[in-house]
Amino acid sequence: MSTTRLRDRIFAGIGAAVFLVTASALTIAVFFDMAQQKDKDDVSSQSATTVCEAKSTEEVLPQPEAFIAEGTATELQKTDLSQGDGAEAKNGDCLVMKYYGTLASDGTMFDENYTTAIGFAFTLGSGQVIQGWDQGLVGMKVGGERRLVIPANLGYGEAGSPPKIPANADLVFVVKLLRIQK
């Protein structure tokens, strides 16, 4: 066997060994990274679900006056009934709210927690609530009270939420931002 062929085989063997070691190291690194990412995802999903919940008894508020919208709502309408003096709500914040929901057409109440000691907590902008809330509560200040007139397409749309909310119903919510929970 010539020295050239022997040298070529040695280089080929060394190259194969380097490739095997590199590929193995890369595979181990990918699995390690995936395991770390899964742990981070588990921690963040646990904190998102445990942090954003109403953890105390809230004040009981009087039922707000019924508001009947004129005509069909074509866009989201926000009216501050009282300006809060706390921090402004932004996407990603955990909001603890009081709400009073009625049908815009006739003022029929379909859901509320104003008259109970229970707050409603959710993460703003995360899709946990209807789009009208995710859009209509941004910039609201803690302690403030706001009326939202929500067109059907930003509420429950064509499906409605039977039996209380019919299809294509515009909605009115009076909401009070109790606190932004960290």
C-alpha positions as CSV (number, residue, x, y, z in Angstrom):
1,M,0.0,0.0,0.0
2,S,1.4,3.4,-0.9
3,T,2.0,6.1,1.7
4,T,-0.4,8.4,-0.2
5,R,-3.3,5.9,0.2
6,L,-2.4,5.4,3.9
7,R,-2.2,9.1,4.5
8,D,-5.6,9.6,2.7
9,R,-7.2,6.9,4.9
10,I,-5.8,8.4,8.1
11,F,-7.1,11.9,7.1
12,A,-10.5,10.3,6.2
13,G,-10.6,8.5,9.6
14,I,-9.7,11.7,11.5
15,G,-12.4,13.7,9.5
16,A,-15.0,11.0,10.3
17,A,-14.1,11.1,14.0
18,V,-14.3,14.9,14.1
19,F,-17.6,14.9,12.3
20,L,-19.0,12.3,14.8
21,V,-17.8,14.2,17.8
22,T,-19.1,17.5,16.4
23,A,-22.5,16.1,15.5
24,S,-22.9,14.4,18.9
25,A,-21.9,17.7,20.7
26,L,-24.4,19.7,18.6
27,T,-27.2,17.1,19.3
28,I,-26.5,17.3,23.0
29,A,-26.5,21.1,22.9
30,V,-29.9,21.2,21.1
31,F,-31.5,18.8,23.6
32,F,-30.1,20.8,26.5
33,D,-31.4,24.1,25.1
34,M,-34.8,22.5,24.5
35,A,-35.0,21.3,28.1
36,Q,-34.0,24.7,29.4
37,Q,-36.6,26.4,27.2
38,K,-39.4,24.0,28.3
39,D,-38.5,24.8,32.0
40,K,-38.7,28.6,31.2
41,D,-42.1,28.1,29.4
42,D,-43.4,26.1,32.3
43,V,-42.4,28.7,34.8
44,S,-43.9,31.6,32.8
45,S,-47.1,29.8,32.1
46,Q,-47.4,29.0,35.8
47,S,-46.7,32.6,36.8
48,A,-49.2,33.9,34.2
49,T,-52.0,31.7,35.6
50,T,-51.2,32.1,39.3
51,V,-50.3,35.8,39.3
52,C,-53.4,37.0,37.4
53,E,-56.2,36.2,39.7
54,A,-58.3,38.2,42.1
55,K,-56.9,37.3,45.5
56,S,-59.1,39.2,47.9
57,T,-62.6,40.3,48.6
58,E,-63.5,43.4,46.7
59,E,-65.9,46.2,47.5
60,V,-69.5,45.8,46.5
61,L,-70.6,48.6,44.2
62,P,-74.1,49.9,43.4
63,Q,-75.6,48.8,40.1
64,P,-74.8,51.4,37.4
65,E,-77.6,53.1,35.5
66,A,-78.7,51.4,32.3
67,F,-77.4,52.8,29.1
68,I,-79.1,52.2,25.8
69,A,-77.1,52.9,22.7
70,E,-78.7,54.7,19.8
71,G,-78.6,52.6,16.6
72,T,-76.0,50.0,15.8
73,A,-72.5,50.4,17.1
74,T,-70.1,50.6,14.2
75,E,-66.9,51.2,16.3
76,L,-65.7,50.8,19.9
77,Q,-66.8,53.8,22.0
78,K,-65.0,54.6,25.3
79,T,-66.4,57.1,27.7
80,D,-64.6,57.7,31.1
81,L,-67.3,58.1,33.7
82,S,-64.7,58.9,36.3
83,Q,-61.0,59.4,35.7
84,G,-58.8,57.2,37.9
85,D,-55.7,58.6,39.5
86,G,-53.6,55.4,39.5
87,A,-51.3,53.8,36.9
88,E,-52.5,53.3,33.3
89,A,-53.4,49.9,32.1
90,K,-51.2,48.5,29.3
91,N,-51.0,45.2,27.4
92,G,-49.5,42.5,29.6
93,D,-50.9,43.9,32.9
94,C,-53.0,41.8,35.2
95,L,-56.2,43.8,35.7
96,V,-58.6,43.3,38.5
97,M,-62.0,44.6,37.5
98,K,-65.7,45.1,38.3
99,Y,-68.0,45.0,35.3
100,Y,-71.7,45.4,34.5
101,G,-72.7,44.1,31.0
102,T,-75.9,44.9,29.2
103,L,-77.3,44.6,25.7
104,A,-76.9,47.9,23.9
105,S,-80.4,47.5,22.2
106,D,-82.5,47.5,25.4
107,G,-80.3,47.6,28.5
108,T,-80.9,44.0,29.6
109,M,-78.2,43.0,32.0
110,F,-76.5,39.7,31.0
111,D,-73.6,39.5,33.4
112,E,-72.1,41.5,36.3
113,N,-69.9,41.4,39.4
114,Y,-70.6,45.0,40.6
115,T,-73.0,43.8,43.3
116,T,-70.8,41.0,44.5
117,A,-67.5,40.9,46.5
118,I,-65.7,39.1,43.7
119,G,-63.3,40.8,41.3
120,F,-62.5,39.6,37.8
121,A,-58.8,39.3,36.9
122,F,-57.3,38.8,33.4
123,T,-54.2,39.7,31.5
124,L,-54.9,42.7,29.2
125,G,-54.1,42.1,25.5
126,S,-53.8,38.3,25.9
127,G,-57.1,37.3,24.3
128,Q,-58.6,36.1,27.6
129,V,-61.6,38.5,27.1
130,I,-63.5,39.8,24.1
131,Q,-61.6,42.2,21.8
132,G,-63.7,45.1,22.9
133,W,-62.2,44.8,26.4
134,D,-58.7,44.2,25.2
135,Q,-58.9,47.3,23.1
136,G,-61.1,49.5,25.3
137,L,-59.3,49.2,28.6
138,V,-55.8,50.2,27.4
139,G,-54.9,53.5,29.0
140,M,-57.6,53.3,31.7
141,K,-56.3,54.4,35.1
142,V,-56.6,52.5,38.3
143,G,-59.7,53.8,40.2
144,G,-61.4,54.9,37.0
145,E,-64.8,53.9,35.7
146,R,-65.4,53.6,32.0
147,R,-68.4,52.8,29.7
148,L,-67.6,50.7,26.7
149,V,-70.1,50.4,23.8
150,I,-68.8,47.4,21.9
151,P,-69.9,46.5,18.4
152,A,-70.8,42.9,17.8
153,N,-67.7,42.1,15.8
154,L,-65.5,43.1,18.9
155,G,-67.9,41.1,21.2
156,Y,-69.4,37.7,20.6
157,G,-70.1,38.3,16.9
158,E,-72.4,36.0,14.9
159,A,-72.3,33.2,17.4
160,G,-73.5,35.3,20.4
161,S,-73.3,33.7,23.8
162,P,-76.6,31.9,24.2
163,P,-78.9,32.1,26.0
164,K,-78.2,35.7,27.3
165,I,-76.4,37.3,24.4
166,P,-78.0,36.9,20.9
167,A,-76.1,36.7,17.7
168,N,-74.7,40.1,16.4
169,A,-75.5,41.9,19.6
170,D,-73.8,45.2,20.4
171,L,-72.8,45.3,24.1
172,V,-72.4,48.0,26.8
173,F,-70.1,47.4,29.7
174,V,-69.5,49.8,32.7
175,V,-66.2,48.7,34.1
176,K,-64.2,49.8,37.1
177,L,-60.4,49.2,37.3
178,L,-59.8,48.2,40.9
179,R,-56.0,47.6,40.6
180,I,-53.2,46.4,38.4
181,Q,-51.7,43.4,40.0
182,K,-48.0,42.7,39.7
